[in-house]
Amino acid sequence: MTPRRVFMLLIAGVLVIAGSLWLVSQRHLEQATLTGDLVLPGLQKSLNDVTEIRVSKGDGTRTTLKKGPTDWLVGERDYPADSGKVRKLLLDLGALSVVEEKTRNPQYYAQLGVEDSNSPKAAGTLLEITTPAKSYALIVGKPARGQSGYVRIAHTAASLLAQPAINVDTDPRHWLDRAVVDISDQQMKEAVIEPAAGPAYTVARTAPQQNDYKVTPLPKGRELDSNGAANGVGSALGSLQADDVRRAAAAAADAAKPDHGIFRTFNGLELDITGRTEGEHHYIALAARSNTKEAQAEAERVNRRFPGWQIEIPAFNYQAIFKPLEDLLKKPEPPKGKTAKPAPLKKSASPNEKTD
């Protein structure tokens, strides 16, 4: 047998093998469109092996979720992710099953939101899931009736109606673990507030059963607007959540004086909070100390979680933490002016008197 003939046989063999692999893959894709079949077969058994999830849209927005040694991180912030939200996404993807096949015509993909996400106007969201053994790519389109939605496996023709509905968001902020601290009103003992503008003051009470906080010092001749005027300061750290996070930058020499507060609980936890406002954004930085063994674990959690971070919080939370003293006080009455003498009454004409 000549070398040329051997070479031709080798080429033919390679083509046969490639064709067989293509047919197998196509047969697999055809089977995936059967009602009840898993859209991403194999993923359900590999959920614990997933190392990265990428969520992106054609307009350039994206979020990268990375599995760390102990938990998930939002890559764009290098900050802990909401692990419950990530876990739900993975469980939903693993259980995603076909309701029915829809169109294979690319002209109609946009109606379902499953067109390729290479255009800024593309409505779909591309999900890329990575495991050591295999990677998956799914375009998540528009929601449909009930708990279902339209999807298409990337680089395949068939668009599918599938359930459960997959909810994804490409904004990194919406994947963050938003929990900051949760100190209830029952736990708070006192707070020393030093607003950037205005006098410093302390709100305090001697026992959790005491309903209202005492405020000191009060300006001469002024009083609280009500007995419970300072209660909002005492409850300001209850269920506090972050809108966003950023790495703390060194403050410029001419930076405005920050707001500052020290909050102390009955069990010995002390939170030192520094705040800054930049336009419509409100940031705080936290540090913790424990004065008892009971508070040690929480203090360590705060110091482990937040060093070097500025936490953006809603404006109403910020205003509750650093409330100016003037906002707690009864508004002074305007100075009383001289009482004007009433104008003399005009004498009415009697019926018998003539008038001009």
C-alpha positions in Angstrom: 0.0 0.0 0.0 1.5 3.3 -1.0 2.1 6.1 1.5 -0.4 8.3 -0.4 -3.2 5.7 0.0 -2.4 5.3 3.7 -2.7 9.1 4.1 -6.0 9.2 2.3 -7.4 6.4 4.5 -6.3 8.3 7.6 -8.1 11.5 6.4 -11.2 9.5 5.6 -11.2 8.0 9.1 -10.9 11.4 10.8 -13.8 12.6 8.7 -16.0 9.6 9.7 -15.2 10.1 13.4 -15.9 13.9 13.2 -19.2 13.2 11.5 -20.2 10.7 14.1 -19.5 13.1 16.9 -21.5 15.8 15.2 -24.5 13.5 14.7 -24.3 12.4 18.4 -24.3 16.1 19.5 -27.2 16.9 17.2 -29.2 13.9 18.4 -28.6 15.1 22.0 -29.8 18.6 21.1 -32.9 17.1 19.5 -33.6 15.0 22.6 -33.2 18.1 24.8 -36.3 19.6 23.3 -38.6 16.8 24.6 -41.1 17.9 27.2 -39.7 17.3 30.7 -36.1 16.9 29.7 -33.5 18.9 31.5 -32.3 21.9 29.5 -28.8 21.6 30.9 -28.3 17.8 31.5 -25.5 17.0 33.9 -25.5 20.3 35.7 -27.9 19.2 38.5 -25.3 16.6 39.6 -22.5 19.0 39.4 -23.9 22.0 41.3 -21.3 21.7 44.1 -18.5 21.7 41.5 -19.5 25.0 39.9 -16.5 27.4 40.2 -17.8 30.5 38.4 -21.0 32.0 37.0 -20.8 34.9 34.5 -24.0 37.0 33.8 -23.8 39.5 30.9 -25.9 41.5 28.5 -25.1 43.0 25.1 -25.0 46.5 26.6 -21.8 45.6 28.4 -23.3 45.2 31.9 -22.0 42.1 33.7 -21.5 40.3 37.0 -19.0 37.6 37.7 -19.7 35.3 40.6 -16.6 33.4 41.9 -16.6 30.5 44.3 -14.1 31.2 47.1 -12.7 28.9 49.8 -15.7 29.4 52.0 -18.3 31.4 50.0 -19.1 33.2 46.8 -17.6 36.5 45.8 -18.9 39.2 43.4 -15.8 39.6 41.2 -16.5 43.2 40.2 -16.4 44.2 43.8 -14.2 41.5 45.3 -16.9 41.4 48.1 -19.0 38.5 49.5 -22.0 37.6 47.4 -25.5 36.8 48.7 -24.9 33.0 48.8 -28.6 32.2 49.2 -29.3 34.0 45.9 -26.5 32.3 44.1 -27.6 28.9 45.5 -31.2 29.5 44.3 -29.9 30.4 40.8 -27.9 27.2 40.6 -30.8 25.0 41.9 -33.1 26.6 39.3 -30.7 26.0 36.5 -30.1 22.4 37.5 -33.9 21.8 37.6 -34.6 23.8 34.4 -36.8 21.6 32.2 -38.4 21.9 28.8 -42.1 22.7 28.6 -42.1 22.9 24.8 -39.9 23.8 21.9 -40.5 27.2 20.3 -39.0 28.6 17.1 -35.7 27.7 15.5 -35.9 30.7 13.2 -33.4 33.4 14.2 -35.7 36.0 12.8 -38.1 35.4 15.7 -35.5 35.1 18.5 -35.9 38.7 19.5 -39.6 38.3 20.2 -38.7 35.8 22.9 -35.6 37.7 24.0 -33.2 34.8 23.2 -31.2 36.4 20.4 -27.4 36.3 20.6 -26.2 38.9 23.2 -23.6 40.5 20.9 -25.8 43.6 20.3 -26.4 46.4 22.8 -30.1 46.1 22.0 -30.3 42.4 22.7 -32.9 41.7 25.4 -31.5 38.3 26.5 -29.0 37.7 29.3 -26.1 35.2 28.7 -25.4 32.9 31.6 -22.1 31.0 31.5 -21.6 28.3 34.2 -18.1 26.7 34.7 -17.3 23.4 36.3 -13.9 21.6 36.1 -15.5 19.0 33.8 -17.8 21.1 31.6 -19.0 24.6 30.8 -22.6 25.6 30.0 -23.9 28.7 28.2 -27.6 29.6 28.3 -29.4 32.7 26.9 -32.2 33.7 29.3 -35.0 35.5 27.5 -38.3 37.0 28.4 -40.6 35.6 31.2 -43.7 33.7 30.0 -46.9 32.5 31.6 -46.8 31.2 35.1 -43.4 30.2 36.5 -41.7 29.7 33.1 -39.6 31.7 30.6 -37.9 31.5 27.2 -34.3 30.2 27.0 -31.9 29.0 24.3 -28.7 27.1 24.7 -26.0 29.3 23.1 -24.9 28.3 19.6 -28.0 26.0 19.1 -31.1 26.6 17.0 -34.0 25.6 19.2 -35.5 28.2 21.5 -37.4 26.7 24.4 -40.2 27.5 26.9 -38.8 26.2 30.1 -39.5 26.1 33.9 -38.8 27.3 36.5 -38.4 30.9 35.4 -34.8 32.0 35.7 -34.3 35.4 37.3 -30.9 37.0 36.6 -29.5 40.5 37.0 -26.3 41.9 35.5 -25.8 44.6 38.1 -23.1 43.6 40.6 -24.8 45.6 43.4 -27.8 43.2 43.3 -25.6 40.2 44.0 -23.9 41.6 47.1 -24.5 40.2 50.6 -26.3 43.3 51.7 -26.4 42.6 55.5 -24.3 45.0 57.5 -25.4 44.9 61.1 -28.7 44.2 62.9 -28.9 45.7 66.3 -32.4 46.0 67.6 -33.8 48.8 69.7 -33.9 46.3 72.7 -30.1 45.8 72.4 -29.0 49.5 72.1 -27.8 51.2 75.3 -26.4 54.5 74.1 -25.0 56.4 71.1 -22.6 59.3 71.0 -23.3 61.3 67.9 -20.9 63.9 66.4 -22.4 65.3 63.3 -20.2 67.0 60.8 -22.2 70.2 61.3 -23.8 71.1 64.7 -23.2 70.1 68.3 -22.4 66.6 69.5 -24.8 64.9 71.8 -25.5 61.5 73.6 -28.7 59.5 73.7 -28.8 56.9 76.5 -31.0 54.8 78.7 -30.2 52.7 81.7 -32.2 49.5 80.9 -33.7 47.8 77.8 -37.2 48.2 79.4 -36.8 52.0 79.4 -38.9 53.2 76.4 -37.3 56.5 75.7 -33.7 57.8 75.5 -32.4 60.7 77.5 -30.5 63.3 75.4 -27.6 65.3 76.8 -26.6 68.0 76.7 -29.6 70.0 75.7 -29.1 73.7 74.6 -30.2 76.2 77.3 -33.8 76.9 77.1 -34.6 74.1 74.6 -36.4 70.8 75.1 -37.0 67.6 73.1 -39.8 67.6 70.5 -41.3 64.6 72.4 -40.3 62.1 75.0 -39.4 59.6 72.2 -37.7 62.1 69.9 -34.3 60.2 70.1 -35.7 56.7 69.7 -35.0 56.7 66.0 -31.3 57.1 66.7 -31.4 54.1 69.1 -33.0 51.9 66.4 -30.9 53.2 63.5 -28.8 50.1 63.2 -31.6 47.6 63.0 -31.5 45.5 59.8 -29.0 47.9 58.3 -28.3 46.9 54.6 -25.8 48.0 52.0 -26.8 49.5 48.6 -23.2 49.1 47.3 -19.6 48.9 48.5 -16.3 50.4 47.5 -12.7 50.2 48.7 -12.0 53.0 51.2 -9.7 55.7 49.7 -7.4 57.9 51.8 -9.2 61.1 52.7 -7.8 64.2 51.0 -6.2 66.8 53.3 -9.0 69.3 52.5 -11.8 66.8 52.8 -14.8 67.9 54.8 -15.2 66.8 58.4 -16.9 63.4 58.5 -20.0 62.5 60.5 -19.1 60.2 63.4 -20.9 58.1 65.9 -20.2 55.5 68.6 -23.0 53.0 69.4 -22.9 50.8 72.5 -25.1 47.8 73.3 -26.1 46.4 76.6 -24.1 43.2 76.0 -20.8 45.1 75.5 -20.5 45.6 71.7 -19.2 49.0 70.6 -19.5 50.1 67.0 -17.5 53.1 65.7 -19.1 54.5 62.6 -17.7 57.2 60.3 -19.9 58.7 57.6 -19.4 60.8 54.5 -21.9 62.2 52.0 -21.0 62.6 48.3 -23.9 64.1 46.4 -26.8 61.6 46.6 -24.5 58.8 47.9 -24.0 58.1 51.6 -21.1 56.0 52.8 -20.1 54.6 56.2 -17.0 52.8 57.5 -17.3 50.5 60.5 -15.0 49.3 63.3 -16.0 47.2 66.3 -14.8 46.6 69.9 -16.0 44.2 72.5 -16.0 44.9 76.2 -17.4 41.5 77.1 -16.9 37.9 75.9 -20.6 37.9 74.9 -19.9 40.6 72.3 -16.5 39.3 71.1 -17.8 37.1 68.2 -19.9 39.9 66.7 -17.0 42.4 67.0 -14.7 40.0 65.2 -17.2 39.4 62.5 -17.5 43.2 61.8 -13.7 43.7 61.8 -13.2 40.7 59.6 -15.9 41.7 57.1 -15.5 45.5 56.7 -11.9 46.6 57.1 -10.9 48.9 54.2 -14.5 49.1 52.9 -16.9 52.0 52.6 -20.5 50.8 52.7 -23.1 52.8 50.7 -26.4 52.9 52.6 -29.8 54.5 51.9 -30.2 58.2 52.7 -32.9 57.6 55.3 -30.6 55.2 57.2 -27.7 57.6 57.1 -29.9 60.4 58.3 -31.2 58.3 61.2 -27.6 57.4 62.3 -26.2 60.9 62.2 -29.4 62.9 63.0 -28.5 66.5 64.0 -29.5 67.5 67.5 -31.7 70.3 66.2 -33.9 67.7 64.5 -34.7 66.2 68.0 -35.7 69.5 69.6 -39.0 71.4 69.8 -38.9 74.3 67.4 -38.6 77.6 69.4 -41.7 79.8 69.3 -41.3 83.0 67.2 -40.8 86.2 69.3 -44.1 87.7 70.4 -44.7 91.1 68.8 -46.7 94.0 70.2 -50.4 93.4 70.4 -52.1 95.6 67.9 -55.0 97.7 69.2 -58.3 96.7 67.7 -59.8 99.2 65.2 -62.7 101.1 66.5 -66.1 99.9 65.4 -67.9 102.0 62.8 -71.2 103.3 64.1 -74.1 102.1 62.0 -76.7 104.5 60.9 -80.1 104.2 62.5 -83.1 103.7 60.2 -84.3 107.2 60.9 -80.9 108.9 60.1 -80.2 110.2 56.7 -77.1 109.2 54.8 -75.3 111.1 52.1 
